[in-house]
Structure formats: structure tokens, C-alpha cells
Amino acid sequence: MAVNMQTELAHILDEVLVLKGRGISLRADSRLMGAIPELDSMAVLSVLEAIRDRFDVRIGDDEIDGRMFSTLGALTEFVSARASA
């Protein structure tokens, strides 16, 4: 499931951040925050909203930190843990 979720998350990032296909090539070790200029603090909120809608997960404000957006793999692990709970 993680690979499929990772692919879905890459698609979400591509769509929300309007990366024009660049997001599709992201891998687990691809850096996000600081590496993708389009991913700023406001964009994080849009990405989280899309994740909540797509995976029907609850993400509390107190759970959000920079580590979850460090790499695509970290984001996948975070969302996977919420989706299976």
C-alpha cells in the first residue's frame, strides 16, 4: 500500500503545487520542503487539505511539523499511519 500511497501523494503534490509533471517523478528520498520552491507554508495547508480529502484521514494541527514534509517517504509514512488508524 505504501508505494501506491506514495504515488498518490506525488500526484497530489503535482496537482496542488502545479508542478506540471515534475511531482510525478518524485521518489521516496526526494526532498520536499526547501527543495520545491512551490511548497511554502500556504501550500502545505492546501496539500494537507487534499490529503484529508483523498485519504479521509484526520490530521491534527499539533501533528504538523517540518519532518513530515522533509521527503516524500516521510510524508508517505505519516499519511499511511493516519490512514490505517
VOVEXVEX-40957 format. One record per atom (N, C-alpha, C, O): x, y, z; atom name. Coordinates in Angstrom, 1 decimal, padded with zeros to 4 digits. Atoms other than C-alpha are relative to their C-alpha. Layout:
BEGIN
c1 = X; c2 = Y; c3 = Z; atom = CA $
...
This chain:
BEGIN
c1 = 000.8; c2 = -001.2; c3 = 000.0; atom = N $
c1 = 000.0; c2 = 000.0; c3 = 000.0; atom = CA $
c1 = 000.9; c2 = 001.3; c3 = 000.0; atom = C $
c1 = 000.5; c2 = 002.3; c3 = -000.6; atom = O $
c1 = -000.8; c2 = -001.2; c3 = -000.1; atom = N $
c1 = 002.8; c2 = 002.4; c3 = 000.7; atom = CA $
c1 = 000.5; c2 = 000.5; c3 = -001.3; atom = C $
c1 = 000.5; c2 = 001.7; c3 = -001.5; atom = O $
c1 = -000.4; c2 = -000.5; c3 = 001.4; atom = N $
c1 = 004.0; c2 = 002.5; c3 = -002.9; atom = CA $
c1 = -001.1; c2 = 000.7; c3 = -000.7; atom = C $
c1 = -001.0; c2 = 001.7; c3 = -001.3; atom = O $
c1 = 001.2; c2 = -000.6; c3 = 000.6; atom = N $
c1 = 000.5; c2 = 003.2; c3 = -004.1; atom = CA $
c1 = -000.3; c2 = 001.4; c3 = 000.7; atom = C $
c1 = -000.6; c2 = 002.3; c3 = 000.0; atom = O $
c1 = 000.2; c2 = -001.3; c3 = -000.7; atom = N $
c1 = 000.1; c2 = 005.9; c3 = -001.4; atom = CA $
c1 = 001.0; c2 = 001.0; c3 = -000.4; atom = C $
c1 = 000.7; c2 = 002.2; c3 = -000.6; atom = O $
c1 = -001.0; c2 = -000.9; c3 = 000.4; atom = N $
c1 = 003.4; c2 = 007.3; c3 = -002.3; atom = CA $
c1 = -000.2; c2 = 000.6; c3 = -001.4; atom = C $
c1 = 000.0; c2 = 001.8; c3 = -001.6; atom = O $
c1 = 000.3; c2 = -000.4; c3 = 001.4; atom = N $
c1 = 002.4; c2 = 007.5; c3 = -006.0; atom = CA $
c1 = -001.2; c2 = 001.0; c3 = 000.1; atom = C $
c1 = -001.2; c2 = 002.1; c3 = -000.6; atom = O $
c1 = 001.1; c2 = -000.9; c3 = -000.1; atom = N $
c1 = -000.9; c2 = 009.1; c3 = -005.0; atom = CA $
c1 = 000.4; c2 = 001.4; c3 = 000.6; atom = C $
c1 = -000.1; c2 = 002.4; c3 = 000.2; atom = O $
c1 = -000.5; c2 = -001.3; c3 = -000.6; atom = N $
c1 = 000.9; c2 = 011.7; c3 = -002.8; atom = CA $
c1 = 000.8; c2 = 000.8; c3 = -001.0; atom = C $
c1 = 000.7; c2 = 002.0; c3 = -001.0; atom = O $
c1 = -000.7; c2 = -000.7; c3 = 001.0; atom = N $
c1 = 003.2; c2 = 012.5; c3 = -005.6; atom = CA $
c1 = -000.9; c2 = 000.7; c3 = -001.0; atom = C $
c1 = -000.7; c2 = 001.8; c3 = -001.5; atom = O $
c1 = 001.0; c2 = -000.6; c3 = 000.9; atom = N $
c1 = 000.2; c2 = 013.1; c3 = -007.8; atom = CA $
c1 = -000.7; c2 = 001.2; c3 = 000.7; atom = C $
c1 = -001.0; c2 = 002.3; c3 = 000.0; atom = O $
c1 = 000.6; c2 = -001.1; c3 = -000.8; atom = N $
c1 = -001.4; c2 = 015.3; c3 = -005.1; atom = CA $
c1 = 000.9; c2 = 001.2; c3 = 000.0; atom = C $
c1 = 000.5; c2 = 002.3; c3 = -000.3; atom = O $
c1 = -001.0; c2 = -001.1; c3 = 000.0; atom = N $
c1 = 001.8; c2 = 017.4; c3 = -004.8; atom = CA $
c1 = 000.1; c2 = 000.6; c3 = -001.4; atom = C $
c1 = 000.1; c2 = 001.8; c3 = -001.5; atom = O $
c1 = -000.1; c2 = -000.5; c3 = 001.4; atom = N $
c1 = 002.0; c2 = 017.7; c3 = -008.6; atom = CA $
c1 = -001.2; c2 = 000.9; c3 = -000.3; atom = C $
c1 = -001.1; c2 = 002.0; c3 = -000.9; atom = O $
c1 = 001.2; c2 = -000.7; c3 = 000.4; atom = N $
c1 = -001.6; c2 = 018.8; c3 = -008.9; atom = CA $
c1 = -000.2; c2 = 001.3; c3 = 000.9; atom = C $
c1 = -000.4; c2 = 002.4; c3 = 000.3; atom = O $
c1 = 000.2; c2 = -001.1; c3 = -000.9; atom = N $
c1 = -001.8; c2 = 021.1; c3 = -005.8; atom = CA $
c1 = 001.0; c2 = 001.1; c3 = -000.2; atom = C $
c1 = 000.7; c2 = 002.3; c3 = -000.2; atom = O $
c1 = -001.0; c2 = -001.0; c3 = 000.2; atom = N $
c1 = 001.5; c2 = 022.8; c3 = -006.4; atom = CA $
c1 = 000.2; c2 = 000.4; c3 = -001.4; atom = C $
c1 = 001.1; c2 = 001.2; c3 = -001.7; atom = O $
c1 = 000.0; c2 = -000.3; c3 = 001.4; atom = N $
c1 = 001.0; c2 = 022.9; c3 = -010.2; atom = CA $
c1 = 001.5; c2 = -000.1; c3 = -000.5; atom = C $
c1 = 002.1; c2 = 000.8; c3 = -001.0; atom = O $
c1 = -001.4; c2 = 000.4; c3 = 000.4; atom = N $
c1 = 004.4; c2 = 021.2; c3 = -010.8; atom = CA $
c1 = 000.1; c2 = -000.4; c3 = -001.5; atom = C $
c1 = 001.2; c2 = -000.7; c3 = -001.9; atom = O $
c1 = 000.0; c2 = 000.3; c3 = 001.4; atom = N $
c1 = 003.4; c2 = 020.4; c3 = -014.4; atom = CA $
c1 = 000.7; c2 = -001.3; c3 = -000.3; atom = C $
c1 = 001.5; c2 = -001.4; c3 = -001.3; atom = O $
c1 = -000.6; c2 = 001.3; c3 = 000.2; atom = N $
c1 = 004.5; c2 = 016.7; c3 = -014.1; atom = CA $
c1 = 001.3; c2 = -000.2; c3 = 000.7; atom = C $
c1 = 001.7; c2 = -001.4; c3 = 000.9; atom = O $
c1 = -001.2; c2 = 000.2; c3 = -000.8; atom = N $
c1 = 007.6; c2 = 017.3; c3 = -012.0; atom = CA $
c1 = -000.2; c2 = -000.8; c3 = 001.2; atom = C $
c1 = 000.6; c2 = -001.6; c3 = 001.7; atom = O $
c1 = 000.4; c2 = 000.8; c3 = -001.2; atom = N $
c1 = 005.8; c2 = 015.8; c3 = -009.0; atom = CA $
c1 = -000.1; c2 = -001.4; c3 = -000.2; atom = C $
c1 = 000.2; c2 = -002.2; c3 = 000.7; atom = O $
c1 = 000.2; c2 = 001.5; c3 = 000.3; atom = N $
c1 = 005.2; c2 = 012.5; c3 = -010.7; atom = CA $
c1 = 001.3; c2 = -000.7; c3 = 000.1; atom = C $
c1 = 001.3; c2 = -001.9; c3 = 000.4; atom = O $
c1 = -001.3; c2 = 000.7; c3 = 000.0; atom = N $
c1 = 008.9; c2 = 011.8; c3 = -010.8; atom = CA $
c1 = 000.6; c2 = -000.1; c3 = 001.4; atom = C $
c1 = 001.8; c2 = -000.6; c3 = 001.6; atom = O $
c1 = -000.6; c2 = 000.1; c3 = -001.4; atom = N $
c1 = 009.4; c2 = 012.2; c3 = -007.0; atom = CA $
c1 = 000.1; c2 = -001.4; c3 = 000.5; atom = C $
c1 = -000.8; c2 = -002.2; c3 = 000.2; atom = O $
c1 = -000.2; c2 = 001.4; c3 = -000.6; atom = N $
c1 = 010.8; c2 = 009.2; c3 = -005.2; atom = CA $
c1 = -000.1; c2 = 000.2; c3 = 001.5; atom = C $
c1 = -000.2; c2 = 001.3; c3 = 002.0; atom = O $
c1 = 000.1; c2 = 000.0; c3 = -001.5; atom = N $
c1 = 010.7; c2 = 008.3; c3 = -001.5; atom = CA $
c1 = 001.1; c2 = 000.9; c3 = 000.6; atom = C $
c1 = 000.8; c2 = 001.6; c3 = 001.6; atom = O $
c1 = -001.0; c2 = -000.9; c3 = -000.5; atom = N $
c1 = 014.0; c2 = 010.1; c3 = -000.9; atom = CA $
c1 = 000.1; c2 = 001.4; c3 = -000.5; atom = C $
c1 = 001.0; c2 = 002.1; c3 = -000.2; atom = O $
c1 = 000.0; c2 = -001.4; c3 = 000.5; atom = N $
c1 = 013.1; c2 = 013.2; c3 = -002.8; atom = CA $
c1 = -000.4; c2 = 001.0; c3 = 001.1; atom = C $
c1 = -001.4; c2 = 000.8; c3 = 001.8; atom = O $
c1 = 000.3; c2 = -001.1; c3 = -001.0; atom = N $
c1 = 013.3; c2 = 016.3; c3 = -000.6; atom = CA $
c1 = -001.2; c2 = 000.8; c3 = -000.4; atom = C $
c1 = -001.3; c2 = 001.1; c3 = -001.6; atom = O $
c1 = 001.2; c2 = -000.8; c3 = 000.3; atom = N $
c1 = 010.2; c2 = 018.4; c3 = -000.4; atom = CA $
c1 = 000.2; c2 = 001.4; c3 = 000.5; atom = C $
c1 = 000.5; c2 = 002.3; c3 = -000.3; atom = O $
c1 = -000.2; c2 = -001.3; c3 = -000.6; atom = N $
c1 = 010.5; c2 = 021.4; c3 = 002.0; atom = CA $
c1 = 001.4; c2 = 000.5; c3 = -000.3; atom = C $
c1 = 002.4; c2 = -000.2; c3 = 000.0; atom = O $
c1 = -001.3; c2 = -000.5; c3 = 000.3; atom = N $
c1 = 013.3; c2 = 023.6; c3 = 000.8; atom = CA $
c1 = 000.5; c2 = -000.4; c3 = -001.3; atom = C $
c1 = 001.4; c2 = 000.3; c3 = -001.9; atom = O $
c1 = -000.4; c2 = 000.5; c3 = 001.3; atom = N $
c1 = 013.7; c2 = 021.7; c3 = -002.4; atom = CA $
c1 = -001.0; c2 = 000.4; c3 = -001.1; atom = C $
c1 = -000.6; c2 = 000.5; c3 = -002.3; atom = O $
c1 = 001.1; c2 = -000.3; c3 = 001.0; atom = N $
c1 = 010.4; c2 = 022.5; c3 = -004.1; atom = CA $
c1 = -000.4; c2 = 001.4; c3 = 000.3; atom = C $
c1 = -001.2; c2 = 001.6; c3 = 001.3; atom = O $
c1 = 000.4; c2 = -001.4; c3 = -000.3; atom = N $
c1 = 010.0; c2 = 026.3; c3 = -004.2; atom = CA $
c1 = -001.5; c2 = 000.2; c3 = 000.2; atom = C $
c1 = -001.9; c2 = 001.1; c3 = 000.9; atom = O $
c1 = 001.4; c2 = -000.2; c3 = -000.1; atom = N $
c1 = 006.3; c2 = 026.0; c3 = -004.7; atom = CA $
c1 = -000.6; c2 = -000.5; c3 = 001.3; atom = C $
c1 = -001.8; c2 = -000.1; c3 = 001.7; atom = O $
c1 = 000.5; c2 = 000.5; c3 = -001.2; atom = N $
c1 = 005.9; c2 = 024.2; c3 = -001.4; atom = CA $
c1 = 000.4; c2 = 000.9; c3 = 001.2; atom = C $
c1 = 001.4; c2 = 000.7; c3 = 001.9; atom = O $
c1 = -000.2; c2 = -000.9; c3 = -001.1; atom = N $
c1 = 005.7; c2 = 027.1; c3 = 001.0; atom = CA $
c1 = -001.1; c2 = -000.3; c3 = 001.1; atom = C $
c1 = -001.8; c2 = -001.2; c3 = 001.0; atom = O $
c1 = 000.9; c2 = 000.2; c3 = -001.1; atom = N $
c1 = 003.7; c2 = 027.4; c3 = 004.3; atom = CA $
c1 = -001.5; c2 = 000.0; c3 = -000.4; atom = C $
c1 = -002.2; c2 = -000.8; c3 = 000.1; atom = O $
c1 = 001.4; c2 = 000.0; c3 = 000.5; atom = N $
c1 = 000.5; c2 = 028.3; c3 = 002.5; atom = CA $
c1 = -000.4; c2 = -001.2; c3 = -000.9; atom = C $
c1 = -001.5; c2 = -001.8; c3 = -000.8; atom = O $
c1 = 000.2; c2 = 001.1; c3 = 000.8; atom = N $
c1 = 000.9; c2 = 025.5; c3 = 000.0; atom = CA $
c1 = -000.1; c2 = -001.3; c3 = 000.9; atom = C $
c1 = -000.9; c2 = -002.2; c3 = 000.5; atom = O $
c1 = 000.1; c2 = 001.1; c3 = -000.9; atom = N $
c1 = 001.4; c2 = 023.0; c3 = 002.9; atom = CA $
c1 = -001.5; c2 = -000.2; c3 = 000.4; atom = C $
c1 = -002.0; c2 = -001.3; c3 = 000.4; atom = O $
c1 = 001.4; c2 = 000.1; c3 = -000.4; atom = N $
c1 = -002.2; c2 = 023.8; c3 = 004.0; atom = CA $
c1 = -000.8; c2 = -000.6; c3 = -001.1; atom = C $
c1 = -001.7; c2 = -001.4; c3 = -000.8; atom = O $
c1 = 000.7; c2 = 000.6; c3 = 001.2; atom = N $
c1 = -003.5; c2 = 023.1; c3 = 000.5; atom = CA $
c1 = 000.3; c2 = -001.4; c3 = -000.2; atom = C $
c1 = -000.7; c2 = -002.2; c3 = -000.5; atom = O $
c1 = -000.4; c2 = 001.4; c3 = 000.2; atom = N $
c1 = -001.6; c2 = 019.9; c3 = 000.3; atom = CA $
c1 = -000.7; c2 = -000.9; c3 = 001.1; atom = C $
c1 = -001.2; c2 = -002.0; c3 = 000.8; atom = O $
c1 = 000.6; c2 = 000.7; c3 = -001.1; atom = N $
c1 = -002.9; c2 = 018.8; c3 = 003.7; atom = CA $
c1 = -001.5; c2 = -000.2; c3 = -000.2; atom = C $
c1 = -002.1; c2 = -001.2; c3 = 000.1; atom = O $
c1 = 001.5; c2 = 000.1; c3 = 000.3; atom = N $
c1 = -006.5; c2 = 019.6; c3 = 002.7; atom = CA $
c1 = -000.2; c2 = -001.1; c3 = -001.1; atom = C $
c1 = -001.2; c2 = -001.9; c3 = -001.0; atom = O $
c1 = 000.2; c2 = 001.0; c3 = 001.1; atom = N $
c1 = -006.1; c2 = 017.5; c3 = -000.5; atom = CA $
c1 = 000.3; c2 = -001.4; c3 = 000.6; atom = C $
c1 = -000.4; c2 = -002.4; c3 = 000.2; atom = O $
c1 = -000.3; c2 = 001.3; c3 = -000.6; atom = N $
c1 = -004.6; c2 = 014.6; c3 = 001.6; atom = CA $
c1 = -001.2; c2 = -000.4; c3 = 000.8; atom = C $
c1 = -001.6; c2 = -001.6; c3 = 000.8; atom = O $
c1 = 001.2; c2 = 000.3; c3 = -000.8; atom = N $
c1 = -007.5; c2 = 014.8; c3 = 004.0; atom = CA $
c1 = -001.2; c2 = -000.5; c3 = -000.8; atom = C $
c1 = -001.9; c2 = -001.4; c3 = -000.5; atom = O $
c1 = 001.1; c2 = 000.3; c3 = 000.9; atom = N $
c1 = -010.0; c2 = 014.7; c3 = 001.2; atom = CA $
c1 = 000.2; c2 = -001.3; c3 = -000.7; atom = C $
c1 = -000.7; c2 = -002.2; c3 = -000.8; atom = O $
c1 = -000.3; c2 = 001.2; c3 = 000.8; atom = N $
c1 = -008.3; c2 = 011.9; c3 = -000.8; atom = CA $
c1 = 000.0; c2 = -001.2; c3 = 000.8; atom = C $
c1 = -000.5; c2 = -002.3; c3 = 000.4; atom = O $
c1 = -000.1; c2 = 001.2; c3 = -000.9; atom = N $
c1 = -007.5; c2 = 009.5; c3 = 002.1; atom = CA $
c1 = -000.9; c2 = 000.0; c3 = 001.1; atom = C $
c1 = -000.9; c2 = -001.0; c3 = 001.9; atom = O $
c1 = 001.0; c2 = -000.1; c3 = -001.1; atom = N $
c1 = -010.2; c2 = 010.6; c3 = 004.5; atom = CA $
c1 = 000.7; c2 = -000.3; c3 = 001.4; atom = C $
c1 = 000.3; c2 = -001.1; c3 = 002.2; atom = O $
c1 = -000.7; c2 = 000.1; c3 = -001.2; atom = N $
c1 = -007.7; c2 = 011.0; c3 = 007.3; atom = CA $
c1 = -000.1; c2 = 001.3; c3 = 000.8; atom = C $
c1 = -000.3; c2 = 002.3; c3 = 000.3; atom = O $
c1 = 000.0; c2 = -001.2; c3 = -000.9; atom = N $
c1 = -007.7; c2 = 013.3; c3 = 010.3; atom = CA $
c1 = 001.5; c2 = 000.3; c3 = 000.3; atom = C $
c1 = 002.3; c2 = -000.5; c3 = 000.7; atom = O $
c1 = -001.4; c2 = -000.4; c3 = -000.3; atom = N $
c1 = -004.5; c2 = 015.3; c3 = 010.8; atom = CA $
c1 = -000.2; c2 = 001.3; c3 = 000.9; atom = C $
c1 = -000.7; c2 = 002.3; c3 = 000.5; atom = O $
c1 = 000.1; c2 = -001.1; c3 = -000.9; atom = N $
c1 = -004.4; c2 = 017.5; c3 = 013.9; atom = CA $
c1 = 001.0; c2 = 001.0; c3 = -000.2; atom = C $
c1 = 002.1; c2 = 000.7; c3 = -000.7; atom = O $
c1 = -000.9; c2 = -001.1; c3 = 000.2; atom = N $
c1 = -002.8; c2 = 020.9; c3 = 013.8; atom = CA $
c1 = 001.3; c2 = -000.3; c3 = 000.8; atom = C $
c1 = 002.4; c2 = 000.1; c3 = 000.4; atom = O $
c1 = -001.2; c2 = 000.3; c3 = -000.8; atom = N $
c1 = -000.4; c2 = 019.7; c3 = 016.6; atom = CA $
c1 = 000.9; c2 = -001.1; c3 = -000.6; atom = C $
c1 = 002.0; c2 = -001.3; c3 = -000.1; atom = O $
c1 = -000.8; c2 = 001.1; c3 = 000.6; atom = N $
c1 = 000.8; c2 = 016.8; c3 = 014.4; atom = CA $
c1 = 000.8; c2 = 000.5; c3 = -001.2; atom = C $
c1 = 001.7; c2 = -000.2; c3 = -001.6; atom = O $
c1 = -000.6; c2 = -000.6; c3 = 001.2; atom = N $
c1 = 002.0; c2 = 019.1; c3 = 011.6; atom = CA $
c1 = 001.4; c2 = 000.6; c3 = 000.4; atom = C $
c1 = 001.4; c2 = 001.5; c3 = 001.2; atom = O $
c1 = -001.4; c2 = -000.5; c3 = -000.2; atom = N $
c1 = 005.8; c2 = 019.7; c3 = 011.6; atom = CA $
c1 = 000.8; c2 = -000.1; c3 = -001.3; atom = C $
c1 = 000.4; c2 = -000.8; c3 = -002.2; atom = O $
c1 = -000.9; c2 = 000.0; c3 = 001.2; atom = N $
c1 = 008.6; c2 = 020.1; c3 = 009.1; atom = CA $
c1 = 000.5; c2 = -001.4; c3 = -000.3; atom = C $
c1 = 000.8; c2 = -001.6; c3 = -001.5; atom = O $
c1 = -000.5; c2 = 001.3; c3 = 000.3; atom = N $
c1 = 009.7; c2 = 016.5; c3 = 009.4; atom = CA $
c1 = -000.9; c2 = -000.8; c3 = -000.9; atom = C $
c1 = -000.5; c2 = -001.5; c3 = -001.8; atom = O $
c1 = 001.0; c2 = 000.7; c3 = 000.8; atom = N $
c1 = 006.5; c2 = 015.2; c3 = 007.8; atom = CA $
c1 = 000.2; c2 = 000.4; c3 = -001.5; atom = C $
c1 = -000.2; c2 = -000.3; c3 = -002.4; atom = O $
c1 = -000.2; c2 = -000.5; c3 = 001.3; atom = N $
c1 = 007.4; c2 = 017.3; c3 = 004.7; atom = CA $
c1 = 001.4; c2 = 000.0; c3 = -000.4; atom = C $
c1 = 001.8; c2 = 000.7; c3 = -001.4; atom = O $
c1 = -001.4; c2 = 000.0; c3 = 000.3; atom = N $
c1 = 011.1; c2 = 016.6; c3 = 004.7; atom = CA $
c1 = 000.3; c2 = -000.8; c3 = -001.3; atom = C $
c1 = 001.0; c2 = -000.3; c3 = -002.2; atom = O $
c1 = -000.2; c2 = 000.8; c3 = 001.2; atom = N $
c1 = 010.9; c2 = 013.9; c3 = 002.0; atom = CA $
c1 = -001.4; c2 = -000.6; c3 = -000.4; atom = C $
c1 = -002.3; c2 = -000.6; c3 = 000.4; atom = O $
c1 = 001.3; c2 = 000.7; c3 = 000.4; atom = N $
c1 = 008.1; c2 = 012.1; c3 = 000.0; atom = CA $
c1 = -000.2; c2 = -001.2; c3 = 000.9; atom = C $
c1 = -001.3; c2 = -001.6; c3 = 001.2; atom = O $
c1 = 000.1; c2 = 001.2; c3 = -000.8; atom = N $
c1 = 008.9; c2 = 009.0; c3 = 002.0; atom = CA $
c1 = -000.5; c2 = 000.3; c3 = 001.4; atom = C $
c1 = -001.3; c2 = -000.4; c3 = 002.0; atom = O $
c1 = 000.4; c2 = -000.4; c3 = -001.3; atom = N $
c1 = 008.4; c2 = 010.8; c3 = 005.3; atom = CA $
c1 = -001.5; c2 = 000.4; c3 = 000.0; atom = C $
c1 = -002.3; c2 = 000.0; c3 = 000.9; atom = O $
c1 = 001.4; c2 = -000.3; c3 = 000.1; atom = N $
c1 = 005.1; c2 = 012.2; c3 = 004.1; atom = CA $
c1 = -000.9; c2 = -001.3; c3 = -000.2; atom = C $
c1 = -001.9; c2 = -001.4; c3 = 000.4; atom = O $
c1 = 000.7; c2 = 001.3; c3 = 000.2; atom = N $
c1 = 004.0; c2 = 008.7; c3 = 002.9; atom = CA $
c1 = -000.1; c2 = -000.7; c3 = 001.3; atom = C $
c1 = -001.2; c2 = -001.2; c3 = 001.6; atom = O $
c1 = 000.1; c2 = 000.7; c3 = -001.3; atom = N $
c1 = 004.8; c2 = 007.2; c3 = 006.3; atom = CA $
c1 = -001.0; c2 = 000.7; c3 = 000.9; atom = C $
c1 = -001.8; c2 = 000.0; c3 = 001.6; atom = O $
c1 = 001.0; c2 = -000.7; c3 = -000.8; atom = N $
c1 = 002.9; c2 = 009.9; c3 = 008.1; atom = CA $
c1 = -001.4; c2 = -000.2; c3 = -000.4; atom = C $
c1 = -002.2; c2 = -000.6; c3 = 000.5; atom = O $
c1 = 001.4; c2 = 000.2; c3 = 000.4; atom = N $
c1 = -000.2; c2 = 009.6; c3 = 006.0; atom = CA $
c1 = -000.4; c2 = -001.5; c3 = 000.1; atom = C $
c1 = -001.5; c2 = -001.7; c3 = 000.5; atom = O $
c1 = 000.3; c2 = 001.4; c3 = -000.2; atom = N $
c1 = 000.0; c2 = 005.8; c3 = 006.0; atom = CA $
c1 = -000.4; c2 = -000.4; c3 = 001.4; atom = C $
c1 = -001.3; c2 = -001.1; c3 = 001.6; atom = O $
c1 = 000.3; c2 = 000.2; c3 = -001.4; atom = N $
c1 = 000.0; c2 = 005.8; c3 = 009.8; atom = CA $
c1 = -001.4; c2 = 000.5; c3 = 000.3; atom = C $
c1 = -002.1; c2 = -000.2; c3 = 001.1; atom = O $
c1 = 001.3; c2 = -000.6; c3 = -000.2; atom = N $
c1 = -003.1; c2 = 008.0; c3 = 009.8; atom = CA $
c1 = -001.1; c2 = -000.8; c3 = -000.7; atom = C $
c1 = -002.2; c2 = -000.9; c3 = -000.2; atom = O $
c1 = 001.0; c2 = 000.7; c3 = 000.8; atom = N $
c1 = -004.9; c2 = 006.1; c3 = 007.1; atom = CA $
c1 = -000.3; c2 = -001.4; c3 = 000.6; atom = C $
c1 = -001.4; c2 = -001.9; c3 = 000.4; atom = O $
c1 = 000.2; c2 = 001.4; c3 = -000.6; atom = N $
c1 = -004.5; c2 = 002.7; c3 = 008.9; atom = CA $
c1 = -000.5; c2 = 000.1; c3 = 001.4; atom = C $
c1 = -000.9; c2 = -001.0; c3 = 001.9; atom = O $
c1 = 000.5; c2 = -000.1; c3 = -001.4; atom = N $
c1 = -005.6; c2 = 004.0; c3 = 012.3; atom = CA $
c1 = -001.5; c2 = 000.0; c3 = 000.0; atom = C $
c1 = -002.1; c2 = 000.1; c3 = 001.1; atom = O $
